[in-house]
Amino acid sequence: MPRLPEYLKRPIIDTEKTKTVRRILKTKCLNTVCEGARCPNKSECYSHNTATFLIMGQVCTRNCRYCNISPARPEPPDREEPVHIAEAVKELGLKYAVITSVTRDDLPDGGAEHFKKCIEEIRKVSQAKIEILTPDFKLSFPFRKAEQKAEGDGVLKEPDESENPKAVFNKNSLDTIISAKPDVFNHNIETVRRIFKSARPQGDYDCSLGVLKYIKENSSVVTKSGLMVGLGENMAEIAETLSDLKNAGVDIITIGQYIQPSKAHLEVAKFYTLEEYEDLKELARRAGFKNYQIGPLVRSSYHAKNTFESSLDR
């Protein structure tokens, strides 16, 4: 694996605050994307009493080639999880909570009702603003295990494209999300159109754009999306993606460096320089975005509260 540039390295921070966050997460039996996806900002966020909650399990029904979360057949969602999430938000004294999930293609609604319950439970005990980072709720094939292969049981098999000629998202699921009235709806496009299928073989670029556009056209919720750089895209392709997102009505953009979780994942094609991140900011401004987080270690929920509040001021 390639050696990380110095500006991508983060020190390990272990304070009473980080220990408190870990203790609360452990006692409530909660997962975080901070741990599951090996986020480089984990220690910083924990030291500020923040974490991005990962709901509906620790394994995913998809096998995105950049993601450190394992693909497997998941257990049914924990019915008590929304209450435990709310209790953790209250105990941590969060003013801004971020909730994401693994993709649950095994559930008829993709987990939309579970997202709604989490939002409702938090609102019972806290005034915290709530951002959700969701999958695409793509209407696709019934969940099924792969055939017995070298990789073993439980890995998902991607259906033949000819059987699913058009990617369509579940509007009922998005309506469920809208009815819960989150403050921010986030769905990451992740990469440019040319690379999308290589990175997200079970997703669809236009489906993701459609999800974002549907939320914007049918609610007053602030919309957000993000992408990784370093997978082999070029500046023209990034500009095109930003234009597509702007046309879909997205309000907030995040861009950060892709870091390979293991040798089994997609390789890093390029580490962007600090100067190039300034160029990316200029691309975002040209596309019409006024609210963005762009930098080497930026991830979807990094400084999410500040970016959201800035969007309200404009």
C-alpha positions as CSV (number, residue, x, y, z in Angstrom):
1,M,0.0,0.0,0.0
2,P,1.3,3.5,-0.8
3,R,2.9,5.6,1.9
4,L,0.6,8.4,3.1
5,P,1.8,12.0,2.7
6,E,2.4,13.7,6.0
7,Y,-0.6,16.0,5.6
8,L,-2.9,12.8,5.6
9,K,-1.6,11.6,8.9
10,R,-3.4,12.2,12.2
11,P,-2.1,11.7,15.7
12,I,-3.9,9.4,18.1
13,I,-5.8,11.4,20.7
14,D,-6.8,9.7,23.9
15,T,-8.4,12.0,26.5
16,E,-11.2,11.7,29.0
17,K,-13.6,13.0,26.4
18,T,-12.6,10.3,23.9
19,K,-12.9,7.7,26.6
20,T,-16.4,9.0,27.5
21,V,-17.6,8.7,23.9
22,R,-16.3,5.1,23.6
23,R,-17.9,4.2,27.0
24,I,-21.3,5.5,26.0
25,L,-21.2,3.8,22.6
26,K,-20.2,0.5,24.2
27,T,-22.8,0.6,27.0
28,K,-25.5,1.4,24.5
29,C,-24.3,-1.3,22.1
30,L,-24.0,1.3,19.3
31,N,-21.8,1.2,16.2
32,T,-20.1,4.2,14.5
33,V,-18.9,4.7,11.0
34,C,-15.9,6.2,12.7
35,E,-14.8,2.8,13.7
36,G,-16.3,0.7,10.9
37,A,-14.9,2.8,8.1
38,R,-11.6,3.6,9.8
39,C,-12.1,7.3,9.6
40,P,-8.9,9.3,10.0
41,N,-10.7,12.0,11.9
42,K,-12.1,9.7,14.6
43,S,-9.9,10.9,17.5
44,E,-10.5,14.5,16.7
45,C,-14.3,14.1,16.6
46,Y,-14.4,12.0,19.7
47,S,-12.4,14.7,21.5
48,H,-15.2,17.1,20.6
49,N,-17.9,14.8,21.9
50,T,-19.1,13.9,18.4
51,A,-19.5,10.6,16.5
52,T,-21.4,9.5,13.4
53,F,-23.8,6.7,14.4
54,L,-23.9,3.7,12.2
55,I,-27.4,2.0,12.4
56,M,-28.8,-1.3,11.3
57,G,-25.7,-3.4,11.9
58,Q,-22.0,-3.7,11.1
59,V,-22.2,-5.6,7.8
60,C,-23.6,-4.4,4.4
61,T,-25.6,-6.0,1.7
62,R,-23.3,-4.4,-0.9
63,N,-19.7,-4.7,-1.6
64,C,-18.4,-1.3,-2.6
65,R,-14.7,-1.6,-3.5
66,Y,-13.5,1.4,-1.5
67,C,-15.4,0.7,1.8
68,N,-14.0,-1.1,4.9
69,I,-17.4,-2.3,6.0
70,S,-17.7,-6.0,5.3
71,P,-20.4,-7.4,3.0
72,A,-22.5,-10.2,4.5
73,R,-26.1,-11.2,5.3
74,P,-27.2,-8.9,8.1
75,E,-29.3,-9.6,11.2
76,P,-32.7,-7.9,11.5
77,P,-32.5,-4.3,12.8
78,D,-32.4,-3.9,16.5
79,R,-35.8,-2.4,17.5
80,E,-34.3,-0.8,20.6
81,E,-31.5,0.9,18.6
82,P,-33.4,4.2,17.9
83,V,-34.0,4.6,21.7
84,H,-30.3,3.9,22.4
85,I,-29.2,6.4,19.8
86,A,-31.4,9.1,21.4
87,E,-30.0,8.3,24.8
88,A,-26.4,8.6,23.5
89,V,-27.2,11.9,21.9
90,K,-28.6,13.2,25.2
91,E,-25.7,11.8,27.3
92,L,-23.1,13.3,25.0
93,G,-24.9,16.6,24.9
94,L,-24.8,16.7,21.2
95,K,-26.1,19.8,19.4
96,Y,-25.7,18.1,16.0
97,A,-26.2,14.4,15.4
98,V,-25.2,12.5,12.3
99,I,-26.8,9.1,11.6
100,T,-25.7,6.9,8.7
101,S,-26.3,3.2,7.9
102,V,-25.1,0.2,6.1
103,T,-27.1,-0.5,2.9
104,R,-30.0,-2.9,3.7
105,D,-31.2,-4.3,0.3
106,D,-32.8,-7.1,2.3
107,L,-35.4,-4.8,3.8
108,P,-38.4,-3.8,1.6
109,D,-38.0,-0.1,2.5
110,G,-34.2,-0.2,2.7
111,G,-34.3,0.8,6.3
112,A,-36.2,4.1,5.8
113,E,-38.6,3.4,8.7
114,H,-35.7,2.7,11.0
115,F,-34.1,6.1,10.1
116,K,-37.4,7.7,10.8
117,K,-37.7,6.1,14.2
118,C,-34.2,7.2,15.1
119,I,-35.1,10.8,14.2
120,E,-38.3,10.6,16.2
121,E,-36.6,9.2,19.3
122,I,-33.9,11.9,19.3
123,R,-36.5,14.6,19.0
124,K,-38.2,13.3,22.1
125,V,-35.1,14.0,24.3
126,S,-33.0,16.5,22.5
127,Q,-33.0,19.8,20.5
128,A,-30.1,18.6,18.4
129,K,-30.1,19.2,14.7
130,I,-30.1,15.9,12.8
131,E,-28.3,15.0,9.6
132,I,-28.8,11.6,8.0
133,L,-26.5,10.0,5.5
134,T,-28.5,7.4,3.6
135,P,-28.0,4.7,1.0
136,D,-29.8,5.1,-2.4
137,F,-32.9,3.1,-1.6
138,K,-32.5,1.6,-5.0
139,L,-35.2,-0.8,-6.1
140,S,-33.3,-3.8,-7.2
141,F,-33.3,-7.6,-6.8
142,P,-34.3,-9.5,-3.7
143,F,-31.4,-10.0,-1.3
144,R,-29.6,-13.3,-2.0
145,K,-26.4,-15.0,-1.0
146,A,-23.7,-15.7,-3.5
147,E,-23.1,-19.1,-4.7
148,Q,-20.5,-21.1,-2.9
149,K,-17.2,-19.6,-4.0
150,A,-13.7,-19.1,-2.8
151,E,-14.7,-16.0,-0.9
152,G,-17.1,-18.1,1.2
153,D,-20.6,-17.8,2.4
154,G,-22.6,-14.6,2.7
155,V,-21.0,-12.4,0.1
156,L,-23.5,-10.7,-2.2
157,K,-23.8,-11.6,-5.8
158,E,-24.3,-8.7,-8.2
159,P,-27.2,-9.5,-10.6
160,D,-26.8,-9.5,-14.4
161,E,-27.3,-6.0,-15.7
162,S,-29.7,-7.3,-18.4
163,E,-32.1,-8.3,-15.6
164,N,-32.2,-4.8,-14.2
165,P,-32.0,-2.4,-17.1
166,K,-33.1,0.7,-15.2
167,A,-32.1,1.8,-11.7
168,V,-35.0,3.2,-9.9
169,F,-35.1,4.4,-6.3
170,N,-37.9,3.6,-3.9
171,K,-40.0,6.8,-3.7
172,N,-42.0,5.5,-0.7
173,S,-38.8,5.1,1.3
174,L,-37.8,8.7,0.5
175,D,-41.3,9.9,1.4
176,T,-40.8,8.1,4.8
177,I,-37.6,10.0,5.3
178,I,-39.2,13.3,4.3
179,S,-42.0,12.8,6.8
180,A,-39.4,12.5,9.6
181,K,-38.1,16.0,8.7
182,P,-34.4,15.6,9.2
183,D,-32.4,18.9,9.1
184,V,-30.0,17.6,6.5
185,F,-30.3,14.8,4.0
186,N,-27.0,13.5,2.8
187,H,-26.4,10.9,0.1
188,N,-22.9,10.6,-1.3
189,I,-22.3,10.3,-5.0
190,E,-18.7,9.2,-4.0
191,T,-17.0,9.4,-7.4
192,V,-17.4,10.5,-11.0
193,R,-19.6,8.8,-13.6
194,R,-16.8,7.0,-15.4
195,I,-15.5,5.3,-12.2
196,F,-18.8,4.8,-10.5
197,K,-19.4,1.2,-11.5
198,S,-15.9,0.2,-10.6
199,A,-16.2,1.7,-7.1
200,R,-19.9,0.9,-6.5
201,P,-20.9,-2.0,-8.7
202,Q,-24.3,-2.4,-7.1
203,G,-25.1,1.3,-7.3
204,D,-26.0,3.6,-10.1
205,Y,-24.8,7.2,-10.7
206,D,-28.1,8.5,-12.1
207,C,-30.1,6.7,-9.3
208,S,-28.0,8.6,-6.7
209,L,-28.6,11.9,-8.5
210,G,-32.3,11.1,-8.7
211,V,-32.5,10.5,-4.9
212,L,-31.0,13.9,-4.2
213,K,-33.2,15.6,-6.7
214,Y,-36.4,14.0,-5.3
215,I,-35.6,15.1,-1.8
216,K,-34.9,18.6,-2.9
217,E,-38.1,18.8,-5.0
218,N,-40.4,17.4,-2.4
219,S,-39.1,18.9,0.8
220,S,-37.4,21.9,2.4
221,V,-34.6,19.8,3.8
222,V,-31.0,20.9,3.2
223,T,-29.4,18.4,0.8
224,K,-25.8,17.3,0.8
225,S,-23.4,15.0,-1.1
226,G,-19.8,14.2,-1.3
227,L,-17.1,12.5,-3.3
228,M,-13.7,11.1,-2.9
229,V,-10.7,12.0,-5.1
230,G,-7.7,9.9,-5.9
231,L,-9.5,7.0,-7.8
232,G,-8.2,8.1,-11.2
233,E,-10.7,10.9,-12.1
234,N,-9.6,14.1,-13.7
235,M,-10.5,17.7,-13.0
236,A,-12.9,17.9,-15.9
237,E,-14.8,14.9,-14.6
238,I,-15.0,16.4,-11.1
239,A,-16.3,19.6,-12.6
240,E,-19.0,17.6,-14.4
241,T,-20.0,15.8,-11.3
242,L,-20.2,19.0,-9.3
243,S,-22.4,20.4,-12.1
244,D,-24.7,17.3,-11.9
245,L,-25.0,17.7,-8.2
246,K,-25.8,21.3,-8.4
247,N,-28.5,20.6,-11.1
248,A,-29.9,18.0,-8.6
249,G,-30.4,20.8,-6.1
250,V,-27.6,19.8,-3.7
251,D,-26.8,22.6,-1.2
252,I,-23.6,21.3,0.5
253,I,-20.6,19.5,-1.0
254,T,-17.8,17.6,0.7
255,I,-14.6,16.4,-1.1
256,G,-11.7,14.5,0.5
257,Q,-8.9,12.1,-0.4
258,Y,-9.6,8.4,-0.9
259,I,-7.4,6.3,1.4
260,Q,-7.1,2.6,0.7
261,P,-8.4,0.6,3.7
262,S,-6.5,-2.6,2.7
263,K,-4.8,-4.3,-0.2
264,A,-8.2,-5.9,-1.1
265,H,-9.7,-2.5,-1.9
266,L,-9.3,-0.2,-4.8
267,E,-5.8,1.3,-5.1
268,V,-5.1,4.9,-4.7
269,A,-4.4,6.4,-8.2
270,K,-3.2,9.7,-6.9
271,F,-2.7,11.7,-3.7
272,Y,-3.9,15.3,-4.4
273,T,-1.6,18.1,-3.2
274,L,-2.7,20.8,-0.9
275,E,-2.5,23.2,-3.9
276,E,-4.9,21.0,-5.9
277,Y,-7.4,21.1,-3.1
278,E,-7.5,24.9,-3.6
279,D,-8.3,24.1,-7.3
280,L,-11.1,21.9,-6.2
281,K,-12.6,24.7,-4.1
282,E,-12.5,26.9,-7.1
283,L,-14.3,24.2,-9.1
284,A,-17.0,24.1,-6.4
285,R,-17.4,27.8,-6.5
286,R,-17.7,27.8,-10.3
287,A,-20.4,25.2,-10.1
288,G,-22.3,27.5,-7.8
289,F,-21.7,26.0,-4.4
290,K,-21.4,28.4,-1.5
291,N,-21.2,25.8,1.2
292,Y,-18.6,23.1,1.1
293,Q,-15.9,21.3,3.0
294,I,-12.9,20.4,0.8
295,G,-9.6,19.1,2.0
296,P,-7.4,16.0,2.3
297,L,-9.1,14.6,5.4
298,V,-12.6,15.8,4.8
299,R,-15.3,13.2,5.2
300,S,-19.1,13.4,4.9
301,S,-19.7,14.4,8.5
302,Y,-16.5,16.3,9.1
303,H,-17.4,19.7,10.7
304,A,-20.9,19.0,9.6
305,K,-22.5,21.3,12.2
306,N,-20.4,24.3,11.0
307,T,-21.2,23.7,7.4
308,F,-24.9,23.3,8.1
309,E,-25.0,26.5,10.1
310,S,-23.2,28.4,7.3
311,S,-25.8,27.2,4.8
312,L,-28.5,28.9,6.9
313,D,-26.6,32.2,6.9
314,R,-26.6,32.4,3.1
